[in-house]
Amino acid sequence: MPQSLFKHHIALTRYIIKWIALVLPLGLIIGSANAFFITALSRATETRFQHPYLLFLLPFAGVFIAALYKYLGKPSDKQHTEAGNNLIMDEIHKPGGGVPARMAPLVLFTTVITHLFGGSAGREGTAVQMGGSIAAATHSLLPNFIRKHLTPDDLRTLLIVGVAAGFGGVFGVPFAGAIFAIEVLAIGRLSYESFFPALLASIASDWTVRAWGVHHTDYLAVTSFTQTLSHEVAVTDWLFLLKVLIAAACFGLAAMTFAKLTHTLAALFKKFIKPTLLRPVIGAAIIIALTYLLGTRDYLGLGTQTATGEGVSILNAFSSESATTPFSWWWKLLFTAITLSSGFKGGEVTPLFFIGACLGNTLAWLLGAPIEVFATLGLIGVFAGATNTPIACTIMGIELFGSHYLPPLALTTITAYLFSGHASIYSAQRLHTPKPIATKTPIPTNTPLRELQSTSKD
């Protein structure tokens, strides 16, 4: 028994040393890439604010992006929406095709172009794709004497590590980044075998971003979330929790709407507009028309803030004096769905933050609840519903807003997760444990959601 226990701990020590040696340098590299990306995105946004006419060049930017992916992006553009994320997930689930190294610079460059000219998109997808691409490239560049000791499962873990480092570093949420990387792969299942290296990489990436002097959006600077709850309502008050439950259901439905609309529009673009280069032109024209129809540019770009500091934005949604309208969440949803489905590049998470915060603002007014609290819950809840990651989103809520009020955060994420159905922004996500949804036919498990989306009539 003592000898067996000794061998076990020797093997465990080797495991820890191996992954520290592999993962820490990788986290530093991905963190540096994230720092560069966040800085470039900030510069692009500032330039667009200073030169409003750039919006009229959005169709040409779209053609350029589509041409780059058509001639240089294969196979990273094999899926219609957020191709790179789906490609990485497919490779994790069933290795074979590989993740191209060119994905990292390609998605970084095209995402910055999308934001520079006014496309409505986020940054999570880009960070995740860069992380996965860098992880795959690192594996291929390792000396042969090291690679021969790595198994196919080790390569799978490296890709998960890349996802964790990309997500954790770009949002400044290292623990949530690690949980997200292992939770997003399959609905209803957490794969803990990769958690240790994923957490190391996410922490290293976040530390590196901060070491470069790059700052994340500080949501606590514009909200007194914990103080609002302390002064206005008890966290376990039954009426308050009932309002949270109602709002969370709405967040889940909004998440489902976004996911299904994005996939549907992508399919329609593909069906009715055969030339690949023409799709972003049509999408850009719709974005420009909607911008002038609404008389505001608040729904362009990331949406964290506006050019003047006033208007509709994520940060302003926490204020009762903001310009947020009852349908601000819908307009951001529509702008982002059109942008991404027509061929522009970027992520969905920050727009989902926008949608959730604005919807939370509206629901707070309707339900007679604190605006700051419901904007906070909406920001986390819509994201949880659209990605089917309630645990990661609860952890993200704690990292962004504090741990004092876990019950409403957890209630929001799990309820939004249930009400979003089997919709997801990631079509390569697998269904491991079906949600309790009434259907006429049994739902197959362990299949990509894209297959369910193509056959289900739910």
C-alpha positions as CSV (number, residue, x, y, z in Angstrom):
1,M,0.0,0.0,0.0
2,P,2.7,2.6,0.9
3,Q,4.6,1.7,-2.3
4,S,1.5,2.1,-4.4
5,L,0.7,5.4,-2.8
6,F,4.3,6.6,-3.4
7,K,4.1,5.7,-7.1
8,H,0.8,7.5,-7.4
9,H,2.2,10.7,-6.0
10,I,5.3,10.4,-8.2
11,A,3.0,10.2,-11.2
12,L,1.0,13.1,-10.0
13,T,4.1,15.2,-9.5
14,R,5.2,14.4,-13.0
15,Y,1.8,15.4,-14.3
16,I,1.9,18.8,-12.5
17,I,5.5,19.5,-13.6
18,K,4.6,18.6,-17.2
19,W,1.7,20.9,-17.5
20,I,3.4,23.8,-15.6
21,A,6.2,23.6,-18.1
22,L,3.9,23.5,-21.1
23,V,1.1,25.8,-20.0
24,L,2.8,28.8,-18.3
25,P,4.8,29.8,-21.4
26,L,1.6,29.3,-23.5
27,G,-0.4,31.4,-21.2
28,L,2.2,34.2,-21.4
29,I,2.1,34.1,-25.2
30,I,-1.7,34.1,-25.4
31,G,-1.9,36.8,-22.8
32,S,0.4,39.0,-24.8
33,A,-1.7,38.4,-27.9
34,N,-4.8,39.3,-25.9
35,A,-3.1,42.5,-24.7
36,F,-2.2,43.5,-28.3
37,F,-5.7,42.6,-29.4
38,I,-7.5,44.7,-26.7
39,T,-5.2,47.6,-27.4
40,A,-5.8,47.4,-31.2
41,L,-9.5,47.1,-30.7
42,S,-9.5,50.2,-28.4
43,R,-7.5,52.2,-31.0
44,A,-9.9,51.1,-33.8
45,T,-12.9,52.2,-31.8
46,E,-11.4,55.5,-31.0
47,T,-10.6,56.1,-34.6
48,R,-14.2,55.2,-35.6
49,F,-15.5,57.7,-33.1
50,Q,-13.2,60.4,-34.5
51,H,-14.0,59.7,-38.1
52,P,-17.8,58.8,-38.5
53,Y,-17.5,58.6,-42.2
54,L,-15.7,55.2,-41.8
55,L,-19.1,53.6,-41.5
56,F,-19.7,54.2,-45.2
57,L,-16.7,52.0,-46.0
58,L,-18.1,49.1,-44.1
59,P,-19.2,47.3,-47.3
60,F,-15.7,47.5,-48.7
61,A,-14.3,46.3,-45.4
62,G,-16.7,43.3,-45.6
63,V,-15.5,42.4,-49.1
64,F,-11.9,42.5,-48.0
65,I,-12.7,40.3,-45.0
66,A,-14.6,37.8,-47.1
67,A,-11.8,37.7,-49.7
68,L,-9.2,37.0,-47.0
69,Y,-11.2,34.1,-45.6
70,K,-12.1,32.8,-49.0
71,Y,-8.5,32.6,-50.3
72,L,-6.5,32.3,-47.0
73,G,-9.0,31.1,-44.3
74,K,-9.7,27.5,-45.3
75,P,-10.5,25.5,-43.4
76,S,-11.0,28.0,-40.6
77,D,-14.1,29.3,-42.4
78,K,-15.8,25.9,-42.9
79,Q,-18.8,26.8,-40.7
80,H,-21.1,29.7,-41.4
81,T,-21.0,31.6,-38.1
82,E,-18.0,32.0,-35.7
83,A,-16.3,29.3,-37.8
84,G,-13.1,29.4,-35.8
85,N,-14.8,28.6,-32.5
86,N,-16.7,25.7,-34.0
87,L,-13.6,24.4,-35.7
88,I,-11.7,24.4,-32.4
89,M,-14.6,22.6,-30.6
90,D,-14.9,20.0,-33.4
91,E,-11.1,19.4,-33.1
92,I,-11.4,18.9,-29.3
93,H,-14.3,16.5,-29.7
94,K,-12.9,14.6,-32.7
95,P,-9.3,15.4,-33.6
96,G,-8.4,15.1,-37.3
97,G,-8.4,18.2,-39.4
98,G,-6.2,20.3,-37.2
99,V,-6.4,24.0,-36.3
100,P,-4.4,26.2,-38.7
101,A,-1.8,28.5,-37.3
102,R,-2.9,31.3,-39.6
103,M,-6.3,31.5,-37.8
104,A,-4.8,33.7,-35.0
105,P,-3.4,36.6,-37.1
106,L,-6.3,36.3,-39.6
107,V,-9.1,36.6,-37.0
108,L,-7.3,39.3,-35.1
109,F,-6.8,41.5,-38.2
110,T,-10.3,41.0,-39.5
111,T,-12.0,41.6,-36.1
112,V,-10.2,44.9,-35.8
113,I,-11.3,45.8,-39.3
114,T,-14.9,44.9,-38.4
115,H,-14.8,47.3,-35.4
116,L,-12.9,50.0,-37.2
117,F,-15.7,50.4,-39.8
118,G,-18.7,50.0,-37.5
119,G,-19.6,46.3,-37.5
120,S,-21.5,45.2,-34.3
121,A,-19.4,42.4,-32.8
122,G,-17.5,41.4,-29.7
123,R,-14.1,40.1,-28.9
124,E,-14.5,36.7,-27.1
125,G,-14.7,34.7,-30.3
126,T,-11.4,36.3,-31.6
127,A,-9.6,35.7,-28.3
128,V,-10.8,32.0,-28.1
129,Q,-9.7,31.4,-31.7
130,M,-6.4,33.0,-31.2
131,G,-5.8,30.9,-28.1
132,G,-6.7,27.7,-29.8
133,S,-4.7,28.5,-32.9
134,I,-1.6,29.5,-30.8
135,A,-2.0,26.3,-28.7
136,A,-2.1,24.1,-31.8
137,A,0.9,25.9,-33.4
138,T,2.9,25.6,-30.2
139,H,2.3,21.8,-30.2
140,S,3.5,21.5,-33.8
141,L,6.6,23.6,-33.0
142,L,7.7,21.5,-30.0
143,P,10.8,19.4,-30.4
144,N,10.2,15.8,-31.5
145,F,11.6,14.4,-28.3
146,I,8.9,16.3,-26.4
147,R,6.0,15.7,-28.8
148,K,6.5,11.9,-28.9
149,H,5.7,11.9,-25.1
150,L,2.4,13.8,-25.8
151,T,-0.7,11.8,-26.4
152,P,-3.8,12.8,-28.6
153,D,-5.5,13.6,-25.3
154,D,-2.7,16.0,-24.4
155,L,-3.2,17.8,-27.7
156,R,-6.9,18.0,-26.9
157,T,-6.0,19.5,-23.5
158,L,-3.8,22.0,-25.1
159,L,-6.7,23.3,-27.2
160,I,-8.8,23.6,-24.1
161,V,-6.0,25.4,-22.5
162,G,-5.9,27.8,-25.4
163,V,-9.7,28.5,-25.1
164,A,-9.3,29.1,-21.3
165,A,-6.3,31.5,-21.8
166,G,-8.0,33.4,-24.6
167,F,-11.3,33.8,-22.7
168,G,-9.8,34.5,-19.2
169,G,-7.3,37.0,-20.5
170,V,-9.6,39.0,-22.7
171,F,-12.2,39.6,-20.0
172,G,-10.0,39.5,-16.9
173,V,-11.8,36.6,-15.4
174,P,-9.2,33.8,-15.0
175,F,-11.3,31.3,-12.9
176,A,-14.4,31.8,-15.2
177,G,-12.2,31.4,-18.2
178,A,-11.0,27.9,-17.0
179,I,-14.6,26.8,-16.2
180,F,-15.9,28.1,-19.5
181,A,-13.3,26.1,-21.4
182,I,-14.4,22.8,-19.9
183,E,-18.1,23.6,-19.6
184,V,-18.8,25.0,-23.1
185,L,-17.8,21.8,-24.9
186,A,-20.9,19.8,-23.9
187,I,-24.2,20.8,-22.5
188,G,-24.7,19.3,-19.1
189,R,-21.2,18.0,-18.6
190,L,-17.9,19.3,-17.0
191,S,-14.7,17.6,-18.0
192,Y,-12.4,18.1,-15.1
193,E,-9.4,16.2,-16.6
194,S,-8.3,19.4,-18.2
195,F,-9.2,21.8,-15.4
196,F,-5.7,22.1,-13.8
197,P,-3.8,23.1,-17.0
198,A,-6.7,25.3,-18.1
199,L,-6.7,27.2,-14.8
200,L,-3.0,27.7,-14.9
201,A,-3.1,29.0,-18.5
202,S,-6.1,31.4,-17.8
203,I,-4.3,32.8,-14.7
204,A,-1.1,33.3,-16.6
205,S,-2.9,34.9,-19.5
206,D,-4.8,37.3,-17.3
207,W,-1.6,38.2,-15.4
208,T,0.2,38.9,-18.6
209,V,-2.5,41.2,-19.9
210,R,-2.4,43.2,-16.7
211,A,1.4,43.2,-16.7
212,W,1.3,44.9,-20.2
213,G,-0.7,47.7,-18.6
214,V,-3.9,46.8,-20.4
215,H,-7.1,47.4,-18.5
216,H,-10.4,45.6,-18.7
217,T,-13.8,47.2,-18.5
218,D,-14.4,48.0,-14.8
219,Y,-18.1,47.4,-14.3
220,L,-17.9,48.0,-10.5
221,A,-16.9,51.6,-11.3
222,V,-20.4,52.3,-12.7
223,T,-22.5,50.2,-10.4
224,S,-23.1,49.9,-6.7
225,F,-24.5,46.4,-7.2
226,T,-23.9,45.1,-3.7
227,Q,-24.7,48.4,-2.0
228,T,-28.0,48.6,-3.9
229,L,-29.1,45.2,-2.8
230,S,-28.0,45.9,0.8
231,H,-30.0,49.1,1.0
232,E,-33.1,48.3,-1.1
233,V,-33.9,44.6,-0.8
234,A,-32.8,41.6,1.1
235,V,-31.0,39.0,-1.1
236,T,-33.3,36.2,0.1
237,D,-36.5,38.2,0.0
238,W,-39.1,36.0,-1.8
239,L,-40.7,38.8,-3.8
240,F,-37.3,39.9,-5.0
241,L,-36.3,36.4,-6.0
242,L,-39.6,36.0,-7.8
243,K,-38.8,39.0,-9.9
244,V,-35.3,37.6,-10.5
245,L,-36.9,34.4,-11.7
246,I,-39.2,36.2,-14.2
247,A,-36.4,38.4,-15.5
248,A,-34.0,35.3,-15.9
249,A,-36.6,33.6,-18.0
250,C,-36.7,36.6,-20.3
251,F,-32.9,36.6,-20.4
252,G,-33.0,33.0,-21.5
253,L,-35.6,33.7,-24.2
254,A,-33.5,36.6,-25.5
255,A,-30.4,34.4,-25.6
256,M,-32.4,31.8,-27.6
257,T,-33.7,34.5,-30.0
258,F,-30.1,35.8,-30.6
259,A,-28.7,32.3,-31.3
260,K,-31.5,31.2,-33.6
261,L,-31.7,34.5,-35.4
262,T,-28.0,34.5,-36.1
263,H,-28.0,30.9,-37.4
264,T,-31.1,31.6,-39.5
265,L,-29.8,34.8,-41.1
266,A,-26.5,33.0,-41.9
267,A,-28.4,30.2,-43.6
268,L,-30.5,32.8,-45.5
269,F,-27.4,34.8,-46.6
270,K,-25.9,31.5,-47.8
271,K,-29.0,30.4,-49.6
272,F,-30.1,33.5,-51.4
273,I,-26.7,35.3,-51.9
274,K,-24.5,32.8,-53.6
275,P,-21.4,35.0,-54.1
276,T,-19.5,34.9,-50.8
277,L,-18.0,38.4,-51.4
278,L,-21.5,39.9,-51.8
279,R,-22.9,38.8,-48.4
280,P,-21.1,41.3,-46.2
281,V,-21.9,44.1,-48.7
282,I,-25.6,43.4,-48.2
283,G,-25.1,43.0,-44.5
284,A,-23.2,46.3,-44.3
285,A,-25.9,48.1,-46.3
286,I,-28.5,46.9,-43.8
287,I,-26.4,48.0,-40.9
288,I,-25.9,51.5,-42.4
289,A,-29.7,51.8,-43.2
290,L,-30.7,50.8,-39.7
291,T,-28.2,53.2,-38.2
292,Y,-29.8,56.2,-40.0
293,L,-33.3,54.9,-39.6
294,L,-32.8,54.9,-35.8
295,G,-30.8,58.1,-35.8
296,T,-28.0,56.7,-33.6
297,R,-24.6,54.9,-33.8
298,D,-24.9,53.5,-30.3
299,Y,-25.5,49.9,-31.7
300,L,-22.2,49.8,-33.6
301,G,-19.0,48.2,-32.4
302,L,-18.5,46.7,-28.9
303,G,-21.1,48.9,-27.2
304,T,-19.2,49.2,-23.9
305,Q,-19.3,53.0,-24.3
306,T,-20.3,55.7,-26.8
307,A,-18.3,58.4,-28.4
308,T,-19.7,61.2,-26.1
309,G,-20.2,59.0,-23.0
310,E,-24.0,59.5,-23.4
311,G,-26.5,57.4,-25.2
312,V,-27.1,53.7,-25.0
313,S,-24.2,51.5,-24.0
314,I,-23.4,48.7,-21.5
315,L,-22.0,51.0,-18.9
316,N,-24.9,53.4,-19.2
317,A,-27.5,50.7,-18.9
318,F,-26.7,50.5,-15.2
319,S,-28.0,54.0,-14.7
320,S,-31.6,55.0,-14.2
321,E,-30.9,58.2,-16.1
322,S,-29.5,56.5,-19.2
323,A,-30.9,56.8,-22.7
324,T,-31.7,53.1,-22.8
325,T,-35.1,52.5,-24.5
326,P,-37.4,49.5,-24.0
327,F,-36.1,48.1,-27.3
328,S,-32.4,48.9,-27.0
329,W,-31.6,45.3,-26.3
330,W,-33.5,44.2,-29.5
331,W,-31.6,46.7,-31.7
332,K,-28.2,45.5,-30.5
333,L,-29.4,41.9,-31.0
334,L,-30.4,42.6,-34.5
335,F,-27.3,44.7,-35.4
336,T,-25.0,41.9,-34.1
337,A,-26.9,39.0,-35.8
338,I,-26.7,40.8,-39.1
339,T,-23.1,41.7,-38.7
340,L,-21.9,38.2,-37.8
341,S,-24.2,36.2,-40.1
342,S,-23.2,38.2,-43.2
343,G,-19.5,37.4,-42.8
344,F,-17.9,39.9,-40.6
345,K,-15.7,38.6,-37.8
346,G,-15.7,39.0,-34.0
347,G,-17.3,37.5,-31.0
348,E,-20.8,37.6,-29.5
349,V,-20.1,37.9,-25.7
350,T,-19.8,41.6,-25.4
351,P,-22.9,42.3,-27.5
352,L,-24.6,39.7,-25.3
353,F,-23.5,41.8,-22.3
354,F,-25.1,44.8,-24.0
355,I,-28.3,43.0,-24.8
356,G,-28.6,41.6,-21.3
357,A,-27.8,44.9,-19.5
358,C,-30.3,46.8,-21.6
359,L,-33.0,44.1,-21.2
360,G,-32.3,44.1,-17.4
361,N,-32.7,47.9,-17.4
362,T,-36.1,47.6,-19.1
363,L,-37.3,44.7,-16.9
364,A,-36.3,46.5,-13.7
365,W,-38.6,49.4,-14.7
366,L,-41.4,47.0,-15.5
367,L,-41.0,44.9,-12.4
368,G,-40.2,47.7,-10.0
369,A,-36.8,46.4,-9.2
370,P,-33.3,48.1,-8.7
371,I,-32.0,49.0,-12.2
372,E,-28.3,48.4,-11.4
373,V,-29.1,44.9,-10.0
374,F,-31.2,43.8,-12.9
375,A,-28.7,45.2,-15.5
376,T,-26.0,43.2,-13.7
377,L,-28.1,40.0,-13.8
378,G,-29.1,40.6,-17.4
379,L,-25.4,41.0,-18.4
380,I,-24.6,37.6,-17.0
381,G,-27.9,35.9,-17.7
382,V,-28.2,36.4,-21.5
383,F,-24.6,35.2,-21.9
384,A,-25.3,32.1,-19.8
385,G,-28.3,31.2,-21.9
386,A,-26.6,31.8,-25.3
387,T,-23.5,29.7,-24.4
388,N,-25.2,27.1,-22.1
389,T,-22.5,27.7,-19.4
390,P,-24.4,28.6,-16.2
391,I,-21.5,27.7,-13.9
392,A,-18.9,29.7,-15.7
393,C,-21.2,32.7,-15.9
394,T,-22.0,32.5,-12.2
395,I,-18.2,32.5,-11.5
396,M,-17.8,35.4,-14.0
397,G,-20.5,37.3,-12.2
398,I,-18.6,36.9,-8.9
399,E,-15.3,37.9,-10.5
400,L,-16.8,41.0,-12.1
401,F,-19.3,42.1,-9.4
402,G,-18.3,40.4,-6.1
403,S,-19.4,37.3,-4.2
404,H,-21.7,38.9,-1.7
405,Y,-24.9,38.1,-3.6
406,L,-24.4,34.6,-5.1
407,P,-28.1,33.5,-4.8
408,P,-29.6,35.9,-7.4
409,L,-26.6,35.4,-9.7
410,A,-26.8,31.6,-9.6
411,L,-30.6,31.7,-9.9
412,T,-30.4,33.9,-13.0
413,T,-27.8,31.9,-14.8
414,I,-29.4,28.5,-14.3
415,T,-32.9,29.8,-15.2
416,A,-31.7,31.6,-18.3
417,Y,-29.8,28.4,-19.2
418,L,-33.1,26.4,-19.0
419,F,-35.2,28.9,-20.9
420,S,-32.8,29.2,-23.8
421,G,-33.6,25.6,-24.8
422,H,-31.1,23.8,-26.9
423,A,-30.1,26.9,-28.8
424,S,-26.5,28.0,-28.7
425,I,-24.2,30.5,-30.4
426,Y,-21.8,27.6,-30.9
427,S,-23.2,25.0,-33.4
428,A,-20.4,22.6,-32.6
429,Q,-21.3,22.4,-28.9
430,R,-22.4,18.8,-28.0
431,L,-25.5,17.8,-26.1
432,H,-24.6,15.5,-23.3
433,T,-27.5,15.9,-21.0
434,P,-30.8,17.2,-22.6
435,K,-32.6,20.0,-20.8
436,P,-36.1,19.3,-19.5
437,I,-37.9,20.4,-22.7
438,A,-41.1,18.9,-24.0
439,T,-40.5,17.2,-27.3
440,K,-42.4,14.7,-29.4
441,T,-39.3,12.6,-30.2
442,P,-36.4,11.6,-28.0
443,I,-33.4,13.9,-28.2
444,P,-30.1,12.1,-29.2
445,T,-27.2,12.8,-26.9
446,N,-23.5,13.6,-27.6
447,T,-24.3,15.0,-31.0
448,P,-23.3,18.5,-32.3
449,L,-26.1,21.1,-31.9
450,R,-25.9,21.9,-35.6
451,E,-27.4,18.5,-36.3
452,L,-30.2,19.2,-33.8
453,Q,-30.8,22.6,-35.3
454,S,-31.1,21.2,-38.7
455,T,-33.7,18.5,-37.7
456,S,-35.5,19.8,-34.7
457,K,-38.8,21.7,-35.0
458,D,-38.9,22.7,-31.3
